[in-house]
Amino acid sequence: MRLLALPVTLIVVAVLIYLLMLLLRDTRRARGGDTAATRPRWEIDTVMENGWTLVVVRKVRPGRDGPVELTRQTVRAIADDDPNWDERYREAMAEARSRLSTLEIESF
């Protein structure tokens, strides 16, 4: 009987350690630990205000009430009545995608 006591004890201790690790991981996740879903990310956005279209790259992180903007870089401002608005917008979006990829690389 004493021969089985040591392996059973080791198994019980291992199970308790495993359950403790699961509990700590879930607690950290509930507090908003640094997981891939809560890390800030860069995204491209278009803002229209006061007769201008702004193409911006912004860094956001998820918040309780939606994304929280941490920083913003304006790539280009285009007047809404510009006759070449479409062409300028496509150029601005291409530049914004390039800047976004550069900022993502630098973030790691």
C-alpha positions as CSV (number, residue, x, y, z in Angstrom):
1,M,0.0,0.0,0.0
2,R,2.8,2.4,0.8
3,L,4.2,1.7,-2.6
4,L,1.2,3.4,-4.3
5,A,1.1,6.4,-1.9
6,L,4.0,8.2,-3.5
7,P,2.7,8.0,-7.1
8,V,-0.8,9.0,-6.1
9,T,0.5,11.9,-4.1
10,L,2.6,13.1,-7.1
11,I,-0.4,12.8,-9.4
12,V,-2.6,14.8,-7.0
13,V,0.1,17.5,-6.7
14,A,0.5,17.7,-10.5
15,V,-3.3,18.1,-10.9
16,L,-3.4,20.8,-8.3
17,I,-0.6,22.7,-9.9
18,Y,-2.3,22.4,-13.3
19,L,-5.6,23.7,-11.9
20,L,-3.8,26.6,-10.2
21,M,-2.1,27.5,-13.5
22,L,-5.5,27.5,-15.3
23,L,-7.0,29.7,-12.6
24,L,-4.1,32.2,-12.8
25,R,-4.3,32.4,-16.6
26,D,-8.0,33.0,-16.6
27,T,-7.7,35.7,-13.9
28,R,-5.0,37.5,-16.0
29,R,-7.1,37.3,-19.1
30,A,-10.1,38.7,-17.2
31,R,-8.0,41.7,-15.9
32,G,-7.0,42.5,-19.5
33,G,-3.6,40.9,-19.7
34,D,-1.4,41.7,-22.7
35,T,-2.9,39.2,-25.2
36,A,-3.1,39.6,-29.0
37,A,-6.6,40.8,-28.7
38,T,-5.7,43.6,-26.3
39,R,-2.5,44.8,-27.8
40,P,-2.6,48.1,-29.7
41,R,-2.7,47.9,-33.5
42,W,-2.2,50.3,-36.4
43,E,-5.1,50.8,-38.8
44,I,-6.0,53.1,-41.7
45,D,-8.9,55.4,-41.4
46,T,-10.6,58.1,-43.4
47,V,-12.0,61.1,-41.6
48,M,-14.3,63.7,-43.3
49,E,-14.5,67.1,-41.6
50,N,-15.0,70.7,-42.6
51,G,-14.8,70.1,-46.3
52,W,-11.7,68.0,-46.1
53,T,-11.0,64.3,-46.4
54,L,-8.2,63.1,-44.1
55,V,-6.4,59.8,-44.7
56,V,-4.9,58.9,-41.3
57,V,-3.0,56.0,-39.8
58,R,-3.9,55.6,-36.2
59,K,-2.9,53.3,-33.3
60,V,-5.8,51.9,-31.4
61,R,-6.4,49.4,-28.6
62,P,-9.7,47.7,-27.7
63,G,-11.5,49.4,-24.8
64,R,-14.7,48.8,-22.9
65,D,-16.8,51.1,-25.1
66,G,-15.0,50.4,-28.4
67,P,-11.6,51.2,-29.7
68,V,-9.5,53.8,-27.9
69,E,-7.2,56.0,-30.2
70,L,-3.7,56.2,-28.8
71,T,-2.1,58.2,-31.6
72,R,-2.9,59.5,-35.1
73,Q,-0.8,60.4,-38.1
74,T,-2.3,62.3,-41.0
75,V,-1.1,61.0,-44.3
76,R,-2.8,63.5,-46.5
77,A,-5.6,66.0,-46.5
78,I,-7.7,66.3,-49.6
79,A,-10.2,69.1,-50.3
80,D,-13.6,67.7,-51.0
81,D,-14.0,69.9,-54.0
82,D,-10.7,68.9,-55.6
83,P,-11.3,67.9,-59.2
84,N,-8.7,65.1,-58.8
85,W,-10.1,63.8,-55.6
86,D,-10.3,60.2,-56.7
87,E,-6.7,60.0,-57.8
88,R,-5.4,61.8,-54.8
89,Y,-7.4,59.5,-52.5
90,R,-6.0,56.4,-54.1
91,E,-2.5,57.8,-53.8
92,A,-3.1,58.7,-50.1
93,M,-4.4,55.2,-49.4
94,A,-1.4,53.6,-51.0
95,E,0.9,55.8,-48.9
96,A,-1.1,55.0,-45.8
97,R,-0.8,51.2,-46.4
98,S,3.0,51.6,-46.9
99,R,3.2,53.6,-43.7
100,L,1.1,51.1,-41.8
101,S,3.3,48.2,-42.7
102,T,6.4,50.2,-41.7
103,L,4.8,51.1,-38.3
104,E,3.8,47.5,-37.7
105,I,7.3,46.3,-38.3
106,E,8.7,48.9,-36.0
107,S,6.2,48.0,-33.3
108,F,7.7,44.6,-32.7
